[in-house]
Every structure is written in C-alpha cells, then in structure tokens.
Amino acid sequence: MKKIILRILVLISFISAIIILIIQISKTKQVTATSVENNVEPKNEVLSVTLEPEKPEIDSKVTDWDLILVNKDNKIPEDYQFELQTIEKGNQVDSRIVQAITQMLADARSAGLNPYICSSYRTPETQVDLYNKKVKQYKALGYPQQQAEIEASYWVTYPRTSEHEIGLALDIVSNNYRTLNEEQEKTEVQKWLMENCNKYGFILRYPTDKKDITKINYEPWHYRYVGIENATFMKEKQFCLEEYIEYLK
C-alpha cells in the first residue's frame, strides 16, 4: 500500500512539474508577443545633408581688369580706359604693369640674358597699318583678298581685337635674335621667360598647342600680363587665357 501511495505522489510531483513548465513557456510566449507588438521598426529616414558649395581654387573674377579677354571674338570695349606709362626705349604699357615688367626684365638681365622689347602698346592706327601690311604680304603670295585677311589675322589680329591696344601685352625677344619666328623659343631669353614669367604675372599668350582656341599662331615672344596669382594658376593647369576665363565663369 505504501508503495502505491509513493508512486502516486511521485506521479503527482511529475505532473505538477510539467504543469509549471507549461505555464512558464506560456508566459514566455506572451512576453515575446507583447515585445513584438510594442516594437517599432526604425524608419528608413533619408538624412538631409546640406553640402557646402565647393570653394573655388582661386578667387579671381572674369571682370578683373587684368583678365580682360581681347581676341577675335571679343573686341575692346568702346569705353575701355587705362593710363599709359613709358618704360625703356620709349615703349608704353598700362601703368598698372610697369613695376612687374620692369622687375622681370631686370631679373632676366641679372641672370646674364639680354631681353629686348620689340613691341608694346599700339595705337588703333598702328594696328590697322600692321594688319594691312600683313594682308598685302599674303596677297603678294597669290592669296585672294578674303583668304589673305584670314591668314594675316593669325599673325596680326584685326584692329580692336589686339591686346597690344590695351597696353597689357609685349613682344619680347632676345637682343641677339630679333626675328619673330619659332626659332625664337630656342633662345636663352625665351627659355628663361617661359619658365619664370608667371612669377611676375605674365603668361605666354599664344602657346604652340592652343592655336585652335586662341585662333593665333604660336608666338614664343608674346607675353600678356594677368597677375601673379592668375599666371601661376594658369601655368599649373596649362590653361590659355580663353580656357581660364571659361573656368572662372
């Protein structure tokens, strides 16, 4: 009899343990379900980021006086004004570039070189005369009038479209070799100027690989003042003036 009672008690204990386990499992499921119900899934929010405008690499503006673009497509404004000042050998330039050109020539000479200014500021009348002479040269070679004018403009540009007329350009050659041709680039003067002119605010205005842009033949003697910062930036980027103006716009 005792054994039967003991077995019954063991069975009751076992059943009780199972009931308790079932109750615990049930509670666990309820807690989990509640957690899921109360859980708010994160929204896929798009972060609003205000991008700072890209800072320009240089602060120059196309309206700066030393960046005036004068070429076949951009004539000198009728109201353009500037003050001329005479430098060596009667040459005249815009008074604002006197210090720069004077220092550049002085430093070249200190380096044992002999630069010579063969052309600087030109009056509109002088530009007309030079252009007409170049046209006649091409006509003498058999070119018809219209074609002669086009060919001439690659060397002496049309009146009112020359930088010489605004006093910011100079033709500088070696005093030992004054011929205006591509051989000029081989002179020590041009080698020095091409390497150092940017330090004084000048650029070689008509590079050999930019003819399609400038519409002027290669002139390894024509230097244009644009300011030291601009000249240095243009040299680094290998820009001609037309390209630089587009970059700044």
Backbone bond lengths (Angstrom), bond angles and torsions (degrees), N, CA, C in turn:
res aa  C-N    CA-C-N  psi(-1)  N-CA   C-N-CA  omega(-1)  CA-C   N-CA-C  phi
1 M - - - 1.475 - - 1.517 110.20 -
2 K 1.317 116.13 -41.15 1.463 121.32 -179.21 1.527 109.92 -63.92
3 K 1.303 115.69 -37.96 1.454 119.44 -179.42 1.512 110.85 -64.65
4 I 1.358 115.07 -40.11 1.460 119.38 -179.86 1.514 110.21 -63.48
5 I 1.339 114.84 -44.41 1.481 119.82 -179.83 1.527 109.98 -62.59
6 L 1.351 116.52 -40.71 1.463 120.63 -179.02 1.518 110.65 -63.46
7 R 1.337 114.70 -41.08 1.452 119.08 179.27 1.530 111.47 -64.18
8 I 1.367 113.66 -40.55 1.474 118.70 179.45 1.511 109.74 -61.98
9 L 1.342 117.21 -40.97 1.458 121.47 -178.52 1.538 110.91 -66.26
10 V 1.342 113.61 -41.03 1.474 118.11 178.49 1.522 110.27 -63.00
11 L 1.338 114.76 -41.36 1.454 119.46 -179.75 1.514 110.97 -64.77
12 I 1.364 114.75 -42.19 1.463 118.97 178.93 1.530 110.30 -61.65
13 S 1.337 116.14 -41.22 1.476 120.31 179.70 1.528 111.00 -63.57
14 F 1.321 114.45 -40.19 1.473 119.18 -179.34 1.516 111.21 -65.33
15 I 1.391 113.08 -43.95 1.471 118.34 178.94 1.520 110.36 -63.69
16 S 1.328 116.56 -39.24 1.474 120.68 -179.67 1.531 110.54 -63.57
17 A 1.330 115.95 -41.15 1.465 120.79 179.57 1.522 110.75 -62.36
18 I 1.355 114.66 -40.70 1.467 118.61 179.37 1.517 110.72 -65.54
19 I 1.335 115.95 -41.87 1.476 120.04 179.95 1.527 110.31 -61.35
20 I 1.339 114.69 -44.85 1.484 119.09 179.92 1.527 110.63 -61.07
21 L 1.353 115.91 -41.11 1.467 120.75 -179.98 1.516 110.59 -63.43
22 I 1.353 115.74 -42.31 1.471 120.34 179.77 1.522 110.16 -62.72
23 I 1.331 116.12 -41.96 1.474 121.03 -179.65 1.537 110.08 -62.29
24 Q 1.344 116.07 -43.43 1.468 119.99 -179.44 1.529 111.60 -64.25
25 I 1.354 115.51 -41.78 1.463 119.82 178.15 1.519 110.52 -62.20
26 S 1.327 116.24 -41.40 1.461 121.46 -179.62 1.518 110.93 -62.44
27 K 1.350 115.74 -43.13 1.471 120.18 179.72 1.532 110.80 -64.33
28 T 1.349 114.12 -39.10 1.463 118.35 -179.77 1.524 110.72 -62.49
29 K 1.343 117.05 -42.03 1.453 121.00 178.51 1.513 111.84 -63.77
30 Q 1.338 116.78 -37.88 1.460 120.60 179.15 1.528 111.35 -65.20
31 V 1.333 114.77 -41.46 1.477 119.18 179.62 1.518 110.71 -64.15
32 T 1.354 114.37 -42.09 1.471 119.49 -179.19 1.517 110.37 -64.68
33 A 1.345 115.51 -43.65 1.464 119.72 -179.76 1.510 111.34 -62.66
34 T 1.323 115.27 -40.20 1.469 119.97 179.41 1.524 110.76 -64.56
35 S 1.326 115.05 -40.52 1.466 120.30 -179.68 1.517 110.67 -62.51
36 V 1.344 114.85 -41.57 1.466 119.37 -179.36 1.513 110.39 -66.30
37 E 1.389 114.84 -41.66 1.457 118.73 -179.34 1.520 111.70 -63.31
38 N 1.325 115.99 -37.33 1.467 119.91 -175.98 1.525 113.13 -86.91
39 N 1.331 115.27 -10.12 1.468 118.09 -177.30 1.520 110.21 -77.65
40 V 1.344 117.10 129.35 1.459 122.22 178.70 1.515 107.85 -105.76
41 E 1.307 114.88 115.54 1.451 118.07 -179.36 1.517 110.44 -67.23
42 P 1.340 118.44 140.48 1.463 121.05 -178.45 1.520 110.76 -65.02
43 K 1.287 115.71 138.53 1.452 121.31 177.98 1.517 109.68 -78.86
44 N 1.325 113.96 148.27 1.466 118.61 176.60 1.522 109.05 -81.85
45 E 1.308 114.53 78.64 1.459 119.61 -177.47 1.521 110.39 -79.25
46 V 1.327 115.57 139.92 1.457 121.25 176.35 1.516 108.12 -93.27
47 L 1.317 114.59 119.94 1.450 118.31 -178.98 1.513 110.08 -71.17
48 S 1.292 115.28 130.63 1.456 120.10 178.31 1.518 108.64 -89.51
49 V 1.326 115.76 111.78 1.466 120.88 -177.85 1.518 109.23 -114.31
50 T 1.286 115.69 122.42 1.460 120.22 177.20 1.516 109.17 -89.95
51 L 1.320 115.43 111.80 1.452 119.72 -178.39 1.517 110.68 -81.61
52 E 1.302 114.58 131.59 1.460 119.14 175.30 1.523 108.74 -69.70
53 P 1.326 117.57 136.38 1.464 118.48 178.08 1.521 110.30 -59.18
54 E 1.319 114.79 139.87 1.463 119.41 -178.56 1.521 110.28 -62.26
55 K 1.303 115.08 127.13 1.454 119.04 -178.55 1.525 109.68 -73.47
56 P 1.321 116.58 132.15 1.469 118.62 178.77 1.520 110.21 -63.72
57 E 1.323 115.07 149.33 1.453 119.48 -179.41 1.522 111.45 -73.33
58 I 1.334 115.49 -14.70 1.456 120.29 -179.14 1.522 107.65 -150.76
59 D 1.313 116.75 147.47 1.460 120.86 -173.09 1.523 114.23 -93.67
60 S 1.301 117.95 4.98 1.462 120.99 -177.03 1.525 111.76 -65.85
61 K 1.323 115.54 155.61 1.464 122.12 178.13 1.521 109.29 -125.63
62 V 1.316 115.53 150.61 1.468 119.43 -178.24 1.524 111.41 -65.85
63 T 1.328 116.68 -14.66 1.464 120.35 179.78 1.532 112.82 -88.83
64 D 1.332 117.43 -2.25 1.462 120.24 178.45 1.533 109.39 -63.69
65 W 1.315 116.35 141.35 1.470 120.61 -174.83 1.531 112.97 -58.82
66 D 1.341 116.30 -34.98 1.462 118.80 -176.83 1.530 113.31 -82.26
67 L 1.338 116.46 0.14 1.465 120.01 178.44 1.524 112.35 -113.53
68 I 1.313 117.07 14.08 1.459 119.17 178.61 1.529 109.34 -56.75
69 L 1.314 115.32 128.79 1.464 120.72 -178.20 1.522 109.48 -96.48
70 V 1.312 114.93 116.44 1.464 121.42 177.95 1.523 107.56 -121.76
71 N 1.316 116.01 116.48 1.471 121.03 177.29 1.519 108.47 -157.11
72 K 1.315 117.42 -167.98 1.459 120.73 -175.92 1.523 112.95 -63.16
73 D 1.316 115.57 -24.60 1.460 119.84 -179.46 1.522 112.92 -99.34
74 N 1.312 116.66 -5.84 1.469 120.65 -177.19 1.531 109.56 -136.57
75 K 1.318 114.51 94.21 1.457 119.19 -179.13 1.523 111.26 -73.71
76 I 1.321 115.45 158.21 1.471 120.80 176.97 1.529 108.43 -64.82
77 P 1.315 118.21 127.37 1.466 120.02 178.92 1.528 111.55 -56.48
78 E 1.308 116.09 142.90 1.463 120.64 -178.10 1.521 111.95 -61.19
79 D 1.322 116.65 -30.46 1.467 120.40 -177.20 1.527 112.80 -97.31
80 Y 1.350 116.78 12.29 1.468 119.73 -178.34 1.526 110.30 -67.08
81 Q 1.337 115.59 129.48 1.459 120.67 -178.25 1.525 110.92 -130.94
82 F 1.306 115.72 146.05 1.460 121.44 175.73 1.518 107.88 -161.04
83 E 1.307 114.81 165.12 1.464 120.35 -178.08 1.522 110.05 -106.79
84 L 1.306 115.37 128.84 1.462 120.42 179.36 1.519 111.55 -89.58
85 Q 1.323 114.78 147.20 1.465 120.43 175.07 1.529 108.27 -138.76
86 T 1.307 114.90 139.66 1.457 120.20 -177.79 1.524 111.08 -85.24
87 I 1.346 114.86 134.45 1.465 120.19 176.01 1.533 107.11 -114.63
88 E 1.297 118.44 -148.97 1.460 121.12 -173.91 1.525 113.89 -64.29
89 K 1.326 114.73 146.05 1.469 123.69 175.41 1.524 113.13 54.30
90 G 1.324 116.66 33.93 1.457 121.02 174.42 1.514 115.37 79.10
91 N 1.319 118.50 0.25 1.459 120.74 178.25 1.519 110.32 -69.66
92 Q 1.326 115.30 146.49 1.462 120.94 179.59 1.521 110.81 -122.13
93 V 1.323 114.85 144.34 1.470 121.66 177.21 1.518 109.00 -142.41
94 D 1.304 116.16 168.83 1.463 121.54 172.07 1.528 107.25 -56.72
95 S 1.304 116.79 130.35 1.468 120.84 -175.36 1.522 112.99 -57.97
96 R 1.327 117.61 -22.95 1.456 121.17 -177.30 1.529 113.07 -74.64
97 I 1.324 118.15 -10.93 1.469 119.84 -179.09 1.531 112.30 -114.01
98 V 1.325 116.54 6.06 1.470 120.20 -177.42 1.522 111.99 -58.36
99 Q 1.315 117.15 -48.36 1.457 120.37 -178.26 1.530 111.17 -61.34
100 A 1.333 116.65 -41.26 1.459 120.85 -177.42 1.523 111.96 -65.61
101 I 1.329 117.37 -47.71 1.463 119.44 -177.94 1.522 111.24 -70.09
102 T 1.329 116.05 -35.69 1.467 119.51 178.95 1.519 110.84 -63.81
103 Q 1.311 116.71 -42.91 1.462 121.16 -179.22 1.521 111.22 -68.83
104 M 1.331 116.68 -39.98 1.462 119.72 -179.63 1.527 111.04 -62.87
105 L 1.314 117.30 -45.25 1.459 120.53 179.80 1.529 111.19 -66.42
106 A 1.332 116.10 -38.45 1.459 120.05 179.48 1.526 111.03 -63.90
107 D 1.328 116.52 -42.63 1.463 120.40 -179.62 1.527 111.36 -68.71
108 A 1.326 116.70 -34.98 1.465 119.73 177.26 1.524 109.85 -64.72
109 R 1.314 115.91 -40.49 1.462 119.98 179.64 1.528 111.11 -70.16
110 S 1.313 116.04 -33.69 1.467 119.30 177.05 1.531 110.55 -65.83
111 A 1.327 115.51 -23.48 1.469 120.88 178.90 1.531 110.81 -86.68
112 G 1.334 116.24 7.17 1.453 120.53 177.20 1.516 114.89 88.44
113 L 1.323 117.14 14.17 1.462 121.52 -177.89 1.534 110.90 -102.25
114 N 1.339 115.59 169.26 1.463 119.52 -177.17 1.522 112.08 -133.32
115 P 1.344 117.95 68.72 1.468 120.61 179.46 1.530 111.36 -67.32
116 Y 1.316 114.22 147.71 1.465 119.83 -178.41 1.527 108.97 -136.45
117 I 1.332 116.67 126.82 1.466 120.76 178.10 1.529 108.27 -83.18
118 C 1.313 115.16 115.23 1.462 117.70 179.43 1.519 112.34 -100.68
119 S 1.337 117.64 -11.25 1.464 120.84 176.00 1.520 109.22 -161.15
120 S 1.324 115.48 140.73 1.467 120.33 178.39 1.533 107.87 -137.41
121 Y 1.315 117.49 -121.09 1.470 119.16 178.80 1.524 110.48 -67.71
122 R 1.331 114.73 139.28 1.456 120.98 175.42 1.526 109.35 -125.70
123 T 1.285 115.40 140.61 1.463 119.45 173.33 1.527 107.92 -73.66
124 P 1.315 117.67 158.46 1.475 119.56 176.44 1.529 111.55 -56.22
125 E 1.330 116.20 -35.30 1.460 119.99 179.89 1.534 111.30 -64.74
126 T 1.329 115.50 -41.10 1.465 119.89 177.92 1.519 110.95 -64.26
127 Q 1.304 116.14 -40.15 1.462 120.17 179.89 1.525 110.69 -64.06
128 V 1.317 116.73 -41.21 1.465 121.23 178.07 1.524 109.63 -61.23
129 D 1.335 115.99 -45.10 1.462 121.00 -178.32 1.529 111.32 -62.58
130 L 1.332 117.05 -45.40 1.466 120.98 -179.59 1.531 111.16 -64.51
131 Y 1.311 115.48 -40.34 1.466 119.92 -179.83 1.529 110.36 -64.91
132 N 1.315 116.95 -46.05 1.473 120.71 -179.33 1.529 111.28 -62.68
133 K 1.319 116.90 -37.20 1.469 120.49 178.42 1.521 110.73 -64.80
134 K 1.325 115.56 -40.23 1.470 118.80 179.75 1.532 110.42 -67.77
135 V 1.324 116.73 -37.38 1.462 120.25 177.43 1.526 109.96 -62.13
136 K 1.312 116.86 -42.73 1.461 121.09 179.24 1.530 111.33 -62.16
137 Q 1.318 116.04 -36.79 1.471 119.35 178.78 1.526 110.67 -61.81
138 Y 1.315 116.49 -42.20 1.464 119.69 179.73 1.521 111.50 -71.77
139 K 1.311 116.97 -34.78 1.469 119.13 177.23 1.521 109.85 -65.74
140 A 1.338 115.61 -35.35 1.465 119.56 178.78 1.526 111.22 -66.29
141 L 1.324 115.92 -21.62 1.465 120.87 178.15 1.528 111.59 -87.32
142 G 1.348 115.65 0.99 1.459 119.60 176.97 1.514 114.98 101.74
143 Y 1.319 117.73 3.26 1.460 120.25 178.88 1.530 110.15 -74.36
144 P 1.323 118.86 139.08 1.474 120.45 173.05 1.530 109.27 -67.93
145 Q 1.315 118.28 162.79 1.458 123.74 -172.97 1.526 112.88 -51.84
146 Q 1.323 116.35 -52.76 1.467 119.54 -176.17 1.524 111.95 -62.32
147 Q 1.325 116.52 -44.41 1.452 119.35 179.88 1.517 111.24 -68.91
148 A 1.323 116.94 -34.89 1.462 121.37 177.88 1.526 110.42 -62.37
149 E 1.317 116.42 -39.38 1.469 120.87 178.88 1.531 110.81 -65.69
150 I 1.327 115.56 -40.46 1.470 119.81 179.74 1.529 110.46 -65.22
151 E 1.324 115.63 -48.04 1.461 119.99 -178.78 1.532 110.95 -63.81
152 A 1.295 116.67 -39.93 1.466 121.26 179.64 1.528 111.16 -62.44
153 S 1.339 116.15 -36.09 1.461 120.60 -176.42 1.518 113.30 -67.85
154 Y 1.338 116.61 -15.48 1.459 119.22 176.65 1.528 111.93 -77.59
155 W 1.334 115.40 -11.48 1.465 120.19 178.82 1.519 111.95 -116.77
156 V 1.304 115.86 -45.24 1.474 121.35 177.59 1.519 106.43 -125.21
157 T 1.299 116.36 105.42 1.455 118.82 -171.43 1.525 111.78 -72.42
158 Y 1.321 114.82 164.90 1.452 121.17 -176.26 1.535 111.45 -56.81
159 P 1.312 117.24 148.06 1.463 120.39 174.34 1.534 111.08 -55.35
160 R 1.327 115.16 143.63 1.472 124.61 -176.97 1.531 112.42 73.70
161 T 1.340 116.99 8.52 1.466 119.29 176.26 1.528 110.87 -128.34
162 S 1.336 116.88 16.65 1.467 121.00 -178.68 1.525 111.10 -106.34
163 E 1.308 116.01 135.95 1.469 120.94 176.98 1.523 111.69 -66.38
164 H 1.311 117.17 -22.07 1.462 119.65 177.21 1.531 110.75 -62.99
165 E 1.309 116.17 -24.12 1.464 120.27 -177.73 1.528 112.76 -80.28
166 I 1.328 116.84 -6.37 1.472 119.28 178.18 1.532 111.56 -114.95
167 G 1.322 116.94 5.91 1.463 120.73 173.87 1.508 116.31 72.58
168 L 1.346 117.67 16.65 1.463 120.69 -178.81 1.528 112.54 -108.08
169 A 1.332 116.54 1.02 1.460 120.39 -177.13 1.520 110.96 -125.56
170 L 1.333 114.34 147.02 1.461 120.86 177.15 1.517 109.52 -139.75
171 D 1.313 115.10 143.93 1.454 120.46 170.56 1.525 106.39 -98.13
172 I 1.334 115.54 116.66 1.467 120.79 -177.28 1.515 108.53 -119.76
173 V 1.320 116.16 128.13 1.463 121.07 -179.18 1.516 109.98 -126.89
174 S 1.321 114.41 176.33 1.461 119.49 173.51 1.529 107.61 -82.30
175 N 1.305 115.64 134.96 1.461 119.03 179.68 1.527 111.16 -64.37
176 N 1.323 116.32 -19.16 1.466 120.71 178.43 1.531 112.26 -86.47
177 Y 1.343 115.34 -12.96 1.459 119.32 -179.13 1.528 107.73 -150.34
178 R 1.312 116.30 96.78 1.458 120.78 -172.83 1.526 113.79 -96.93
179 T 1.291 117.49 3.26 1.465 120.11 -179.01 1.523 110.57 -72.51
180 L 1.324 115.02 133.00 1.466 119.80 -179.86 1.528 110.29 -89.81
181 N 1.301 115.05 84.30 1.464 121.03 174.17 1.529 108.23 -146.69
182 E 1.306 116.26 -179.29 1.465 119.80 -174.47 1.522 113.23 -67.58
183 E 1.323 117.18 -17.59 1.462 120.27 176.47 1.523 110.90 -63.92
184 Q 1.327 115.68 -19.94 1.458 120.82 -179.82 1.536 111.45 -58.22
185 E 1.327 117.11 -32.17 1.463 120.89 -177.71 1.529 112.76 -65.42
186 K 1.327 116.85 -19.63 1.454 120.68 -178.48 1.522 113.05 -84.15
187 T 1.322 117.19 -9.57 1.464 119.95 -179.79 1.523 110.04 -73.42
188 E 1.306 116.40 152.87 1.463 120.88 179.83 1.524 111.18 -65.07
189 V 1.320 115.92 -30.98 1.470 119.89 178.10 1.521 110.30 -61.53
190 Q 1.340 116.88 -49.16 1.463 119.19 -178.48 1.524 112.16 -67.97
191 K 1.311 116.36 -36.69 1.467 118.77 177.57 1.527 110.14 -59.71
192 W 1.320 115.63 -41.79 1.474 119.81 -179.49 1.520 110.45 -69.79
193 L 1.327 116.46 -44.29 1.471 120.13 -178.35 1.527 111.50 -64.07
194 M 1.311 116.78 -44.19 1.460 119.57 -179.58 1.523 112.07 -62.81
195 E 1.315 116.29 -32.50 1.461 120.87 -179.43 1.522 111.95 -80.21
196 N 1.326 117.48 -33.28 1.466 120.13 -169.80 1.523 116.53 -116.18
197 C 1.331 118.15 -8.70 1.474 118.92 -173.15 1.520 113.49 -59.62
198 N 1.331 117.74 -30.60 1.463 119.83 -179.76 1.523 112.51 -63.05
199 K 1.316 117.31 -26.81 1.460 121.46 -179.57 1.527 111.70 -67.47
200 Y 1.310 115.70 -15.14 1.466 121.38 179.86 1.534 111.36 -113.16
201 G 1.323 115.45 2.53 1.459 119.81 176.88 1.513 115.33 97.00
202 F 1.339 117.57 11.94 1.461 120.75 -177.91 1.529 112.00 -108.47
203 I 1.322 114.92 156.49 1.458 121.59 174.33 1.531 108.23 -129.80
204 L 1.330 115.29 153.21 1.458 119.18 168.46 1.519 104.83 -76.56
205 R 1.313 116.05 109.78 1.468 120.56 -167.01 1.527 114.42 -68.65
206 Y 1.322 117.77 -35.97 1.456 120.09 -174.82 1.533 110.99 -122.81
207 P 1.340 116.93 79.39 1.475 121.55 -179.22 1.524 111.65 -65.28
208 T 1.309 115.09 161.09 1.463 120.37 -176.21 1.523 113.57 -66.64
209 D 1.335 117.94 -26.41 1.466 120.55 -175.98 1.529 113.91 -102.18
210 K 1.350 116.65 14.43 1.468 119.53 -176.32 1.526 113.10 -120.55
211 K 1.316 117.14 14.41 1.468 120.90 -175.67 1.526 112.10 -57.59
212 D 1.326 117.25 -38.90 1.463 120.11 -178.43 1.525 111.77 -65.09
213 I 1.312 116.34 -21.51 1.458 120.84 -179.22 1.525 110.83 -95.25
214 T 1.330 116.11 -48.25 1.467 120.25 -176.73 1.526 112.31 -78.21
215 K 1.342 115.53 -24.29 1.473 121.83 -176.77 1.526 111.53 63.35
216 I 1.319 115.21 27.63 1.463 122.78 176.31 1.531 107.47 -132.15
217 N 1.315 116.37 139.92 1.457 120.19 178.31 1.528 111.09 -63.61
218 Y 1.298 114.74 161.04 1.472 121.64 177.91 1.528 110.14 -56.84
219 E 1.320 115.94 125.00 1.462 121.53 179.44 1.531 109.66 -129.68
220 P 1.319 117.25 90.35 1.470 120.09 -179.35 1.524 112.49 -78.73
221 W 1.325 115.11 47.27 1.472 122.17 177.75 1.533 112.00 -152.99
222 H 1.336 116.25 -11.35 1.462 120.82 -174.54 1.532 110.03 -94.57
223 Y 1.329 115.73 113.34 1.466 121.29 -177.70 1.523 110.48 -115.31
224 R 1.311 114.67 137.77 1.466 120.95 -175.98 1.525 109.02 -123.88
225 Y 1.317 116.12 136.12 1.461 120.73 178.48 1.528 110.28 -83.38
226 V 1.347 115.65 130.23 1.470 121.18 176.26 1.531 111.87 -133.71
227 G 1.326 117.78 -2.41 1.462 121.26 -176.24 1.521 110.86 99.04
228 I 1.313 116.39 147.38 1.464 121.25 -174.37 1.531 112.64 -60.16
229 E 1.322 116.58 -48.06 1.471 119.52 -177.39 1.527 110.97 -62.00
230 N 1.317 116.18 -45.00 1.468 120.00 179.53 1.526 111.40 -65.16
231 A 1.315 116.42 -45.53 1.464 120.69 -177.77 1.527 111.32 -61.24
232 T 1.323 116.08 -42.25 1.461 120.63 -179.55 1.529 110.87 -66.89
233 F 1.324 116.20 -41.91 1.464 121.11 178.89 1.524 110.51 -64.15
234 M 1.318 116.31 -43.35 1.468 120.79 -179.94 1.523 111.35 -64.43
235 K 1.318 116.25 -37.19 1.462 119.75 178.23 1.519 110.42 -65.64
236 E 1.320 117.36 -42.08 1.461 121.32 179.80 1.532 111.55 -64.23
237 K 1.329 116.01 -39.68 1.466 120.92 -177.98 1.523 112.53 -88.73
238 Q 1.324 116.55 -8.24 1.466 122.26 -177.36 1.529 110.83 59.68
239 F 1.344 114.61 44.01 1.458 121.39 178.02 1.525 110.22 -93.65
240 C 1.317 116.14 142.29 1.462 118.73 162.57 1.530 105.19 -88.35
241 L 1.315 118.13 174.45 1.459 119.56 -174.20 1.525 112.12 -62.97
242 E 1.313 117.64 -40.18 1.475 120.16 179.55 1.525 110.85 -59.77
243 E 1.313 116.80 -42.57 1.466 120.47 179.34 1.516 111.66 -67.14
244 Y 1.300 115.94 -37.14 1.471 120.16 -179.40 1.514 111.25 -67.68
245 I 1.318 116.20 -40.51 1.464 119.75 177.84 1.526 110.38 -61.31
246 E 1.320 116.73 -42.60 1.480 120.13 178.18 1.514 110.38 -64.49
247 Y 1.316 117.08 -36.60 1.469 121.15 179.69 1.526 110.66 -63.51
248 L 1.330 116.54 -37.62 1.466 120.48 -177.13 1.518 113.31 -77.92
249 K 1.309 117.74 -20.18 1.467 119.73 -176.82 1.530 111.79 -68.56
